[in-house]
Amino acid sequence: MKLYSTNNKNISISFKEAVMKGIADDGGLFMPFNLPKLGKDFFNKLENLEFNELAFEISKHLLGDEIPAEDLEKIINSAMNFDSPLVSLNANLGILELFHGPTLAFKDFGARFMANMMSYVNRESKKEITILVATSGDTGSAVANGFYKVDGIKVVLLYPSNKVSKIQEQQLTTLGHNVTALEVEGTFDDCQRLVKQAFPDKDLAGKMMLSSANSINIGRLLPQSFYYFRAYAQTKDKSLPLIISVPSGNFGNLTAGLFAKEMGLPVKKYIAATNTNDVFPKYLETGKYEAKPSIKTLSNAMDVGNPSNFARIQALYENDYAIIKENIYGESFSDEETREAIREVHDKFGYMIDPHGAVGYLALQRYLGKNKIEKYNGVILETAHPAKFADVVSGIINKEIELPDRLAGCMKKEKHSVKISSEYGKLKKFLLETANNN
Ligand SMILES: *Cc1c(COP(=O)(O)O)cnc(C)c1O
């Protein structure tokens, strides 16, 4: 696979290089020149494939020119060891549960694939990679879990002391092994500033290989296209139009869906479902893209005022507004509507949905209402387990939500963190000391 930068189509680099670089030198995002269509053979056997088998077939198709099949198979089997079941609400509607990974959110798919890929690419180098991540909670735990016990990689997480939830803190601080949590006396912005200062620091570069595992890494995006195929595989009547609603913030998830369509997945429409951070639906409505400061909402993982993957969507459709509108429909919803939807999904279908999935549900209903489609396969991506937002969801449906075992376990473990002040010198000292210990 060859990729270009969204800032410069004359650049061409390999997938392995793009994964290690994260972002192009010109600040652009890496995009594949070409996403070849999967063949009839693949679609004929799709229904019978397990998630990892399906993921392997697609990766071979995309990356077979760079990575031998037996290596790819190992990477996939180690990264993709959980499924994305499609749970039926009724004959037309299904919820694609993307929370069966270790941190109960869809980011596990991308983080684990990227981690295993980086370890593979770096395997012959003598130098260990140190992944430096600033987190306000969820992304950090998905990344840390993705790299947990992965060879040749160390993770240093920075999180703001007393500013993440108890569950989040337990997830960040109880892994151990190759993961160290730095508890910063400051804000999330301080954590981000520290990380940004470390990357260009020449003293550090001489001692260690720092990398960012950023959310815009193509190694996180590509594997997210796999579960769209898995959703389709689980639909019963494949002759019906497929409509997929994607709760969106930075639009990585939706972009991965568009990739799947390029590869031949028969999707009639993608729905970009947002909370009041509605830059993208507004763009679809007016043709104008206007970034805004983000607004805090119930579906907080989607509180994004300037979605980073907009550049990729534009690049994919060569800036053609009409084609973007043909592929994607967009709607935004308030917290009040989100609460109402959580109640409705519970009362009507007996299903507990989280605030992000609820926004997806609303957008799909709006689209169906406007378009009077009677028979269809409607798929709502459920991006996180409702237990992660139990404080909101329990109150609405008047029910306790049990934390799945894989998270409940970490609540009992002992917290290990290293406290540092928000001065850059303190982070640098810590990093140099750990580098010298190798
Ligand atoms: C990250 C996240 C989103 C938003 O996904 P994007 O790819 O940024 O659009 C939605 N829901 C949950 C639970 C998330 O963690």
The ligand as a Tripos MOL2 file, in Angstrom:
@<TRIPOS>MOLECULE
LIG
   15    15     1     0     0
SMALL
NO_CHARGES

@<TRIPOS>ATOM
      1 C1        -13.6560    8.2030   20.2370 C.3       1 LIG1
      2 C2        -15.1050    7.9020   20.4430 C.ar      1 LIG1
      3 C3        -16.0970    8.3390   19.5250 C.ar      1 LIG1
      4 C4        -15.7730    9.1970   18.3280 C.3       1 LIG1
      5 O1        -15.0840    8.4970   17.3410 O.3       1 LIG1
      6 P1        -14.3630    9.2680   16.1480 P.3       1 LIG1
      7 O2        -13.6350    8.2270   15.3930 O.co2     1 LIG1
      8 O3        -13.4420   10.2690   16.8050 O.co2     1 LIG1
      9 O4        -15.4220    9.9440   15.3610 O.co2     1 LIG1
     10 C5        -17.4070    7.9470   19.7360 C.ar      1 LIG1
     11 N1        -17.7600    7.2260   20.8180 N.ar      1 LIG1
     12 C6        -16.8440    6.8160   21.7330 C.ar      1 LIG1
     13 C7        -17.3060    6.0470   22.9140 C.3       1 LIG1
     14 C8        -15.4860    7.1280   21.5770 C.ar      1 LIG1
     15 O5        -14.6000    6.7180   22.4880 O.3       1 LIG1
@<TRIPOS>BOND
     1     1     2 1
     2     2     3 ar
     3     2    14 ar
     4     3     4 1
     5     3    10 ar
     6     4     5 1
     7     5     6 1
     8     6     7 2
     9     6     8 1
    10     6     9 1
    11    10    11 ar
    12    11    12 ar
    13    12    13 1
    14    12    14 ar
    15    14    15 1
@<TRIPOS>SUBSTRUCTURE
     1 LIG1         1 GROUP 0 **** ****
